């Protein structure tokens, strides 16, 4: 394998993202919003203000009352106040699915710009005639999306941990974040999801005309994540280790299917025809 060529291609694409404020600014703002601003604002409100003044408090209260899992019932039942329960529920459960939006957005933006964007700029054909094999070309493009997506997620995870533990420590007199579910989410589910998004966008880019169309179609993956957030908010499900393992398994299976579809693009002229 031409490792140097693969890495050069990946760096070229990452530098192209850094050079465009329209691409990197949303990817940076989302982790700041989900990792600090949103959880910090909500937790401060829960800790220091009248809980009844929060618009959807009744929904959250019903969610806590409707918990059927004996372990969770015992955990929340052992807490001394409603404030403790809400801070723990919001920190450890409700915000967790939102972190899936970070790799979805980053991988979608970069991959759409990398393939459909090059097609739009009329530079893809020249790239296909470089000494890189098709496999090396795909790997370089995939790395250019996977590395920033993962780095942004880990940075958000660390920022979120600082915010949560800073605000929750006075209540619990210990650091409550992270737990096993969060570690599985960040270091298993999110890398698998990032790879899935990249493969999906490669397939989409082979069909669409430009960056905007590829990004919009790839963004449809957000819908299951929204459903997961709603499911947690109303108590329909809670992100637990077994659920996360099941989600990771499903993502890996889908990724293997998409990978097999992409392997059809083994010859340059076939890929050019698909991109035409």
C-alpha positions in Angstrom: 0.0 0.0 0.0 1.1 3.5 -0.8 0.8 4.8 2.7 2.5 8.1 1.9 0.1 8.8 -0.9 -2.9 7.9 1.2 -1.8 10.2 4.0 -1.0 13.0 1.5 -4.5 12.8 0.0 -6.1 12.7 3.5 -4.1 15.8 4.6 -5.0 17.6 1.3 -8.7 17.1 2.1 -8.4 18.1 5.7 -6.5 21.2 4.7 -9.3 22.0 2.2 -11.8 21.9 5.1 -9.6 24.1 7.3 -9.4 26.6 4.4 -13.2 27.0 4.2 -14.9 28.7 7.1 -18.3 27.6 5.8 -17.2 23.9 6.3 -15.3 24.0 9.6 -17.2 26.6 11.6 -20.5 24.5 11.9 -18.4 21.5 12.8 -16.7 23.4 15.6 -19.8 25.2 16.9 -21.9 22.0 17.3 -19.4 20.4 19.8 -19.3 23.6 21.8 -23.1 23.8 21.8 -23.6 20.1 22.7 -20.6 19.7 24.9 -20.8 22.9 27.0 -23.5 25.5 26.2 -26.6 23.4 26.2 -25.8 21.0 29.1 -24.3 23.8 31.1 -27.3 26.0 30.7 -29.8 23.3 31.5 -27.9 22.0 34.5 -27.4 25.5 36.0 -31.2 26.1 35.6 -32.0 22.8 37.3 -29.6 23.4 40.2 -30.2 27.1 41.0 -33.7 28.0 39.7 -37.3 27.0 40.3 -37.8 23.6 38.7 -41.4 24.3 38.0 -40.4 27.1 35.6 -38.9 24.8 33.1 -41.3 24.3 30.3 -41.1 20.5 29.8 -40.5 19.6 33.5 -43.7 17.6 33.6 -42.5 15.3 30.8 -39.2 14.7 32.6 -40.9 14.0 35.9 -43.2 11.5 34.3 -40.2 9.9 32.7 -38.5 9.4 36.0 -41.8 8.1 37.6 -42.2 5.6 34.7 -38.8 4.0 34.9 -39.3 0.2 35.0 -35.7 -1.0 35.2 -35.2 -2.2 38.8 -31.5 -1.0 38.8 -32.4 2.5 37.6 -35.4 2.6 40.0 -33.1 1.8 42.9 -30.5 4.3 41.7 -32.9 7.2 41.4 -34.7 6.2 44.5 -31.5 6.4 46.6 -31.0 10.1 45.6 -32.0 12.6 48.3 -33.9 15.1 46.1 -35.6 15.7 42.8 -32.7 18.0 41.8 -30.2 15.1 42.2 -32.4 12.9 40.1 -32.9 15.4 37.3 -29.2 16.4 37.2 -28.2 12.8 37.0 -30.9 11.9 34.4 -30.0 14.9 32.2 -26.3 14.4 32.4 -26.0 10.6 32.0 -29.0 9.8 29.7 -30.9 12.6 28.0 -27.9 14.4 26.4 -26.1 11.2 25.3 -27.8 10.6 22.0 -27.2 14.2 21.0 -23.5 13.4 20.8 -24.2 11.2 17.8 -25.0 14.4 15.8 -21.3 15.4 16.0 -19.8 12.6 13.9 -22.8 12.6 11.6 -22.3 16.3 10.8 -18.5 16.2 10.6 -18.3 13.0 8.5 -21.2 14.1 6.2 -19.7 17.6 5.5 -16.2 16.3 4.8 -17.2 13.3 2.8 -19.7 15.2 0.7 -17.2 17.9 0.0 -14.5 15.3 -0.7 -16.4 13.3 -3.4 -19.4 15.2 -4.6 -17.5 18.5 -4.1 -14.6 17.3 -6.3 -17.1 16.2 -8.9 -18.8 19.7 -8.7 -15.4 21.4 -9.1 -14.5 19.2 -12.0 -11.4 17.9 -10.2 -12.4 14.3 -9.6 -11.4 12.9 -12.9 -7.8 14.2 -12.5 -7.7 12.7 -9.0 -8.8 9.3 -10.4 -5.8 9.3 -12.7 -3.2 9.6 -10.0 -0.9 6.7 -9.2 -3.2 5.7 -6.2 -5.3 2.6 -6.5 -9.0 2.9 -6.1 -8.7 1.3 -2.6 -6.0 3.8 -1.6 -8.1 6.6 -3.0 -11.1 5.6 -0.9 -9.0 5.1 2.2 -7.4 8.5 1.9 -10.8 10.2 1.5 -12.2 8.1 4.4 -9.4 9.1 6.7 -9.9 12.7 5.9 -13.4 12.5 7.3 -12.9 9.9 10.0 -10.1 11.6 11.9 -11.7 15.0 12.3 -15.1 13.4 13.2 -13.5 11.3 15.9 -11.3 14.2 17.3 -14.3 16.5 17.5 -16.3 13.9 19.3 -13.5 13.1 21.9 -13.0 16.9 22.4 -16.7 17.3 23.0 -16.7 14.3 25.4 -13.9 15.9 27.5 -15.5 19.3 27.5 -18.9 17.8 28.5 -17.2 15.8 31.3 -15.7 19.0 32.7 -19.0 20.8 32.6 -21.1 18.0 34.1 -18.6 17.1 36.9 -18.1 20.8 37.8 -21.9 21.3 38.2 -22.8 18.0 39.6 -19.9 17.6 42.1 -21.4 19.9 44.8 -24.5 17.7 44.8 -23.0 14.2 44.7 -19.6 15.0 46.2 -18.0 12.8 43.5 -17.5 12.8 39.8 -20.5 11.1 38.2 -19.2 11.3 34.6 -18.4 9.1 32.6 -20.0 5.8 33.2 -19.7 2.6 31.1 -22.5 3.5 28.7 -20.8 6.8 27.8 -17.5 5.1 27.2 -19.2 2.6 24.9 -21.0 5.4 23.1 -17.9 7.5 22.5 -15.3 4.8 21.8 -17.4 2.1 20.1 -20.7 3.4 18.7 -19.4 6.7 17.4 -16.4 5.4 15.5 -18.6 2.7 14.0 -21.2 5.4 13.1 -18.5 7.6 11.6 -17.4 4.8 9.3 -21.0 4.1 8.3 -21.7 7.8 7.5 -18.5 7.9 5.3 -19.5 4.8 3.4 -23.0 6.0 3.0 -21.8 9.4 1.6 -19.5 7.7 -0.8 -22.4 5.9 -2.3 -24.6 9.0 -2.3 -21.8 11.0 -3.9 -21.7 8.6 -6.8 -25.3 9.5 -7.7 -25.7 13.2 -7.0 -24.5 16.3 -8.8 -22.8 18.3 -6.1 -22.0 19.0 -2.5 -25.3 20.4 -1.2 -27.3 17.5 -2.5 -24.9 14.9 -1.1 -24.8 16.7 2.3 -28.6 16.9 2.5 -29.2 13.3 1.6 -26.5 12.1 4.0 -28.1 14.2 6.8 -31.2 12.0 6.7 -29.3 9.8 9.2 -30.1 12.4 11.8 -33.7 11.2 11.9 -33.0 8.0 13.8 -30.9 10.0 16.3 -33.8 12.4 16.9 -36.0 9.4 17.5 -33.5 8.1 20.1 -33.5 11.4 21.9 -37.3 11.5 22.0 -37.4 7.9 23.2 -35.1 8.7 26.2 -37.0 11.9 27.0 -40.4 10.1 27.3 -38.9 7.1 29.0 -39.5 4.7 26.1 -35.9 3.5 26.3 -32.7 4.3 28.1 -29.2 4.1 26.6 -27.7 1.1 28.4 -24.6 -1.0 27.5 -26.7 -3.8 25.9 -28.6 -1.3 23.7 -25.3 0.4 22.7 -23.8 -3.0 21.8 -26.9 -3.8 19.7 -26.7 -0.4 18.0 -23.0 -0.9 17.2 -23.7 -4.3 15.8 -26.4 -3.0 13.5 -24.2 -0.2 12.3 -21.3 -2.6 11.6 -23.7 -4.9 9.6 -24.9 -1.9 7.5 -21.4 -0.7 7.0 -20.3 -4.1 5.7 -23.2 -4.0 3.2 -22.2 -0.6 2.0 -18.6 -1.6 1.8 -19.5 -4.5 -0.5 -21.4 -2.1 -2.7 -18.4 0.3 -2.8 -16.1 -2.5 -3.8 -17.9 -2.6 -7.1 -16.0 0.6 -8.0 -12.7 -1.4 -8.5 -12.0 0.1 -11.9 -11.5 3.8 -12.6 -13.6 3.9 -15.7 -16.5 2.3 -13.8 -16.3 4.9 -11.1 -16.2 7.7 -13.6 -19.3 6.3 -15.2 -21.1 6.2 -11.8 -20.0 9.7 -11.1 -21.2 10.9 -14.5 
